[in-house]
Amino acid sequence: MSLPNEPTHNTNAVVRRALISVSDKTGVAAFAKRLAEDHDVEILSTGGTARALRDAGVAVTDVAAHTGAPEIMDGRVKTLHPKIHGGILGRRGIDDDVMAEQAIAPIDLVVVNLYPFEQTVANPDTTRDQAIETIDIGGPAMLRAAAKNHAFVTLVVDAADYDAVLADMRDNARATTQATRRRLAAKGFAHTAGYDAAIADYLRGEPAQHDPSADADEGLPDRYVAAFHKRSALRYGENPHQRAALYAAAEPVAGSLVDARVVQGKALSYNNLADADAALACVRAFDQAPACVIVKHANPCGVAVARDLVSAYEHAFATDPTSAFGGILAFNQTLDVATAERIVSNQFAEVIIAPRIDEDALSVFSKKKNLRVIATGDPARSTPSVPAIKQIDGGLLVQDADELLLDQAKLQVVTTAQPDGTQLQDLMFAWRVAKYVKSNAIVYARDGRTIGVGAGQMSRVDSARIAGLKAAHAGLDIAGAVLASDAFFPFRDGLDAAAANGVSAVIQPGGSIRDDEVIAAANEAGIVMLFTGIRHFRH
């Protein structure tokens, strides 16, 4: 049912008066000047914004003069006034009488962006009191009021929209269209939602490390909110019929793929980014020696550490040359010209990732114009733990990131045979790789390189068999290699399959009700077996 005299709202809205109060002053003076000079718009403003506009020669009325109330409490209260909020929220044609009685002038355009809370708390030197003082109150209130009343009021929260608003007003006799106002209102509510999410995240603090036997939701919030900003549109998603975009976290993450520098090549696709992230996570598990990880369809198909990057690459590639074709190659050190030349002469790759790329190496890669080359920079030495999120139909699964490291001192040797130093080193290497392989994960390794990888099978036995088949296909001998399994063997058949392949040592979590049977099978075969007490499912 319509209210008396209610307008259709399907009309343009003329802009006669604007309130401009921004933290990010990019382009605001030029925008305000066009509003005033081209469209005779009266400008209201506050504090630093008013000074910036006057310095640019724009006539400005201070909000305090407009309301008759001074700014108080060190600026905490300046726009929280009926003449401001009544001017924004008043419905034209409905609230005109009460606005006239209260001497409330309509405000038709609200240009607001908020105190830089996220940038402030990103600085490790920021105190809690400083962070609290950066929480904007009046800005979100005006922003939400304008967004709610977008039938009559135009809201701008992003300097990127200044030109679109001016074009709308130029084409519509000082007015904006309903479509523009609705789009900007949606953007405004998203802006405040993200802002509030960042504040909630800060006040909540980092999730406490907790005993897994305690309450399942300890350290996780009752309402999960997160703020991400659209960085770029992607050509499509996993498949051509799916739309996709890349969103960045509010705070930059040093060394992340999102903030990496694309040195050359075609634009990164959705699948490129997903695979590159998997490769980057795996290669950063190795920081003591030059390492190379080759990923295909989110699984490492070859991993190696060696005396130099070119050797690491050759060993990683040798694990599975077929899968490496068109793969994502990640390195943990500055990529040199020798490695670049070997890659280009040896295979087709989609993406190359390294902290830095030598100029001579870039010259080599430049011969392959479509090859994407990414320099990430070094990761931060310590970064806040970010929860892992997985969307399911109707909701989200949220958990702590899997950052648990294996303490070698806590390894339990459960067999009669004991590991020698070489075996122990290879077992630790294979365990690190298995963490980044989709479950059920089986990794054969020897001498700091993968020999065969079995990933993502419904049966752990099948993963072991596939890893063996891949090794045989690549001409690699499993005999004497070690095996890592991301979770326990539920039956002895998996261990028997490993023994049949000549495996010398196994590392696995343990914890099966049939552990005794599996240990017996290892002893029968003379295989060393270690229990970690932790698992690394990866779905």
N, C-alpha and C positions, 0 to 999 in steps of 0.2 A: 504494500500500500504506500502510495506517495504522500509525502508531507505537503501541506498547502504551499503553493508557489515554489515548489521544489524544481530547480532547473533540470534539464535532461542530462547534464554533465557531458553530453556528447558534443561539446563546443570547445572553441579555442578560448584561452584565458589571457587577457591583456595584462602586461606587466607595467605597472606604474611606479611601484615602490619595491626596492630590493634591500634585503638585509644580508650583508657580507661579513663573515667572521671566520677566517681560515687560519689554520696552523701552517699548511703548505701554501705558500704565497706564489707558487709558480704560475705565471701568466695572469694573476688576478688583477693587477693594475690595468693591463691592456683590456681585459674583459670589462672591468668597471667603466673604463673610459668610453668604450663602445656603447655600453648601456646608457650612459649619461648623454653622450654627444649625438649618437645616432637615434636614440629612442626616448630621450628626455626622461629617463628613469631617475627617481630620487633614491639616493644611496644612504642607508643607515649602516653604521659599522661600530666596531669596538676596538679599543686598545691598539695593539701593534698593527692590525689590519687597517684601521683608520689612519694611522700615521703613514703607512706605506702608500695608501691611496692619495692622501694629501700631497705627499712628496712627488707623486706622479701627476699632480695637477687636477685631481678629481675632487669635486665638491662633495663633502661628506657631512652628514648629521650624526653626531655621537648618539649612541643608544641612550646614554644617561640623559641627554637633552631631550630626546624623544619621549622618554618615560617620565621624566621629572624626578627620577630616583638615581642617586649616585651609585657607582660601583662600590661594593663593600666587601669586607673580609678578604683583603688582598686579591680582589678580582674573582673570588669564589661565586659571588652573586652579582651578576650584571645584566643578564638577559632573562632571568627568571622573574617575569613581570607580566601582569595581565595585558598591558599594551603591546607586548611582544607576542605572547602566546595567543591572546585574543585576536591580534592582527593576522596571525598565521592560521589559526583554527576556525576563524569565522566563516560561515557558509554564506556565500553571496546569494542574496535573494531570500535568505532564511533568518540570518542573524543580523541583518542590517540595522534594525531598530535598536537592539541592545548595544551594538557597536557604537551607534551614534550617541546613545545615552551615556556611555562610558568613555566617550571621546577616544575610541579605538580606531586607528586608521588601518585599513587593510594592508597586509604585506603579501605581495604577489610572487616574489622570488626569494628563495632562501639559498644562500651559497655558504655552505658550512663543511669544513672537514675538521677532524678532531685532534686534540692534543696527541703528540706522537708517543703514546704509551708503549707500544711494542719496541720502538727504537730506544726509548729510555731504559727499559728493563733489560734490553739486550746488552747494555753496557755493564760489565761486571762490577764497576765501581759505584753503580747506583744504589743508594740506600733505600730501605723500605719506605721511609718517610717521603723521599723524593719521588718514588714510584706512585705512592698514594696521591700526592699533589698533582701528578700528571693525569690522573683519571678525570676525564671531561664529563661534566654534568649538564651544563647549560647547552652545550653543542648537541649531544644526543637528543635532548628534549626538543630542541627546535627542529632537528632533523626528522625525528619521528612525527612531530606535529605536521610538518610540511608534507611528509610522505602520506600521512593519513588523509590530509585534506587536498590530495593531488587533483581532485576534481576542479580546484580553483587555483592551486598554488604549484609553482614549479620549484623543484628541489635540485640542487647541483652539489654533489659531494666529491666530484672528480674533475680536475682541471681539464682532462681529456674531453669533457662534454661542453666546454665553453663555446667552442665554435659551432656545435650542433644547435645549441640554444640560440645563439645569435642568428644563425641561418633561419631557424624557425621563426624568430621574431621579424626578420627582414621579409620573409615570404608571406607573413600573416598579419601585417599591420600591427606590430608590437606584441603579438600574441604567440603563445606556444600551443601546440596541438595536444589533444588528449592522448594520442599515442606516445608522444614525447614525455609527457608528464607521468604517464603510467610506467613507462620504462625506467625513468629516473627515480620514481618512488620505490620500485622494486629494488633498484640498485642501492637506495638509501637504507632500506630495511636490512639488506644483506650487509651493508657497511656497519650498521650498529650491532648486528648479530656477531660479526667477526670481531668487532671491538670488545664487546662484552665477553666473548669466548676467550680472548687473549687475557683479559683481566681475571676471569675466573681461573684460568690455567695458572696464572702467576700467584694468585692468592692460595690456590690449592697446593702449590709447590710440587716438587718432584715426588712421584709415587715412592713410598717407603719400600725398601726391600723387606719381603715378608716370607715367613715360613709357609711353604706350599700346603702344609697341613692345616693352616689357619683358615679363616673364612675366605671363600673364593673371591670375594669382591674387596678385600682389604686393600687400601691404597688406590682404588679406582672410584671415580665419582659416581654419585647417584644419577646425574644427568651428564652425558658425555657430549661436549661441544668442542668444535675445532674450527679454526679459521684458516682458510687457504685462499690465495689470490691467483686469479687466472693469469698465467704467464704467456701462454700462446695457444692458439687453436692448432690442432693437428689435422692432417689431411683426412684421416679416418682412424677408427679404433682397431681392434684385433682383426676385423674384417671390413671390407669397403662399405658395407651398409650401416656401419656403426659410427656415430659422431664421437669425437674425442677432443680433449684439451689437456694441456699440462697446467697444473696448479702448484704454486709454491707455498711453503710454510711462511708464516708471518715473519719469523726471524731467519735471516740467512744462515745457512749451515756450511761452514768452511769445508771445501773439498767435495761437496755434494754434486751429484749429477745435475740437479736443477740449476745450480749456480755455476756450472762448469762453462768453459769457453769452447765453443765449437770452432775449431781452427779452419776446417775446410769441409767440403762435401755437401751433399743434399740435406734437406731438412730431416731431422730425426722423426721417425714414425713412432706410433704407440708401442709396437712390438720391439723396435730398436731400444726405446727407453726402458721397457720392462726387462729385456735381456741384459742391457748395459748395467742396470742397477744390480742384477744378480751377479754379473761378472765383477763389478766393483766391490761388492760386499765380500766375495770370496777371495779376491786377490789381496785385500787389506787384512785378511787373516794371517798373512805372511809378511813379517816385517824384518826378519833377520837376514834374508838373502834375496837376491833378484828372483822374482816370481812372475809367471805368466799363467793366466786362466783363459781358456777358450770356452765360451758358452753358446749353446744352441737350444732354443726353446726353453730358456730359463734354467737349464741344467748344465753344470760343468761337464764337458765331454773330454777335457784334457787339462791337467794342472801339473806344473813342475816348478821346483826351485833349483837353481844351479849357480855356477860361479859367475855367470853374466847373463844378461837378458836374452841374447841370441840363442844361447844353449837352453835356457828355460823355455823359450818359444819352441825350439825344435823338439824338445822332449814332450811338451804339452801337445803339440800338433801330432806327434807320432802315436799318441794314445788312440786317436780315432780320426784319421785324415778325412774320412767320408763325411762325418758329422761336422768337422771343422770348416768345411766349405760353406761360405756365406755366414760364418759365425761372428761373434763379438769377441775381440781380443783385448784383454785388460792386463796392464803391467803395474808393478808397484814402485818403479823407479823411473827416472828420466829416460825416455826412449831415445836410443842412439841411432846413428846412421846405419851401422852394421845390421841391427835388428830390423830396421825399416826396409833395407834392401832385401833381406832374407824373406820377409813377409811378402813383399810385392812380387818377388820372383817365384814364390812358392805356392800362393793360394789367392783365391778371391775372398775378401773379407768385407763385411758390412760396416763395422765400426771398430776403430782403434781407440783405446782409452789409456792414458797415463797421466801421472801428476804434471809432467812437463814433457815437451817434445823439442829435441835439438833442432836448430835451424837446418842443418844438413839433412836430418831425417824428414823434416817438412818438405824439403826440396824433392826428396824421393817420393813422398806420398802425393805431391802435387801432380805427378804423372797420371794418377788415378783420380780424375776429377770428382767422381761420385762417391769415393770413399770418405766416410765421415771420420774425422780425426778430432778427438776431444781431449783437452787439457783440463784436469780437475783442480790442480793445485794440491797442496798437502792437506789432509784432513786435520781438523782440530784435535789437539792432544786429548782433550776431554770435552765431550759434548753431553748435554742433557739427554737422559734416556727418553726416547719417544715411543709411546705405545704402538704396538702393531695392530692394525685395523683390517678387518675383513668384512665386506658387506655380504649379508645373506638376505633372503627375501623377507622383507618386513623389519629389518633391523641390522645391527652391527655386532660383530664379535670383537671385543677389545681385550688385549692381553699385554703384559710386559714384553718388551723386545727380548729375543733370545740372545742375551749377552753373557751367559754363564760360560766361563772359561774352565777348561779341564786342568785341575791341579795334578801334575804328574806325581807328586808325592803321595797322593791319595789313590793311585791306581792299585788294584788288587790283582795279583797273579793267582789264578785259581787252578792252574794245572801243575803237574809234576815238573814239566819242562819250564825253564826260566828264560826270559828274553835276554839276548845279548845287546850291546850298545847300539849296533846297527839296526836290529829289529825294533828296539824301542823308539829310535828316531823315526823310522818308517811308519810305525804304528801311530805316533803322534801326528805325523804328516797326513796319513790316511784319515785319521779321525777329524782333522780340521776340514778336509775336503768333504767328507760325508755330511757334515753339518749343512752344506749348501746344495746338496743333491736331494731331489724330491723323494719322499718316502714311497715305497720301501727302498732304502738306499744301500747299495753295496759298492765298496770301492776297493779294488786291488791296487797295491802300490809297491814300489821298490826303488831304492836309491833316490828318494826325493822326487819321484814322478809317478803319475798314475799309469797303471798298466791296463786297466779296464774299469768301466763305470756302468753299473746297472741302476736305473732310476725309474721311479714312479710306477712300479708294478704292484698288482694286487697281492702277489705272493713274494715273500722274501727269497724263496728258493728260485723263483723265476728271475729275480733281479741278479742273483748270484750266477745263474746260467747265462743270462744276457751279458753280464760283465765278462764272463769267460769267453763267450762267442766273439765279443768285440775285440778282446785281446788277441784271440787267434786270427781274426780277420786282419788285424793290424800287424800280424807277424811277431807279436810279443809273447814271451813265455811267462806263464803265471808261476811256474815252479820256483819255490823259494820266496815268492812275494808275500806280503802281508795283506790282511783283509780287515776293513772297518765296516761295521754295520751300525746304522743310526739308532736302531732299537734292538731289543733282545731277540734271540732265536727262540721261537715258541716251541720248536721241535728240533731234534737232532739232525733232521734231514738237510737243513741248511749248512750245518757244520760238516756233514758227510760229503756234501757237494763240494765244499771248499777243500776238504782233504783230498778228494778225487782229483782236484785241479793242481794239487801239489803245494797249497798254501802252507807257509811255515809258522805263521802267527796270526792271531785274531784279536781285535779289540771290539768290545761290545758293551752295552750298558749292564747286562745281567738283570735279574729280577723276575725271570720266568719261573713258573711252578715246576718246570722241567729243567731247570738249570743243572741239576745233578746229571741228567741224561746227556746234556750238551757237553758238560765238562768231561764225562766219561768218554764220549766220542772223541774229544780232543786228545785225551790221554791215550786212547787206543791208537790214534794216528801220530802221536808224538808231536802234536801241535802246541805251541805256546798260546795261552789265552788269558787276556786281561779283561777285568770288569771295571767300568768307569763309574758306575752308580748314577749316571745321568744319561739322558737320551736327547736326541735332536730331531724329532719329527719335523718335516717341512712339507706342508700341503699347499 
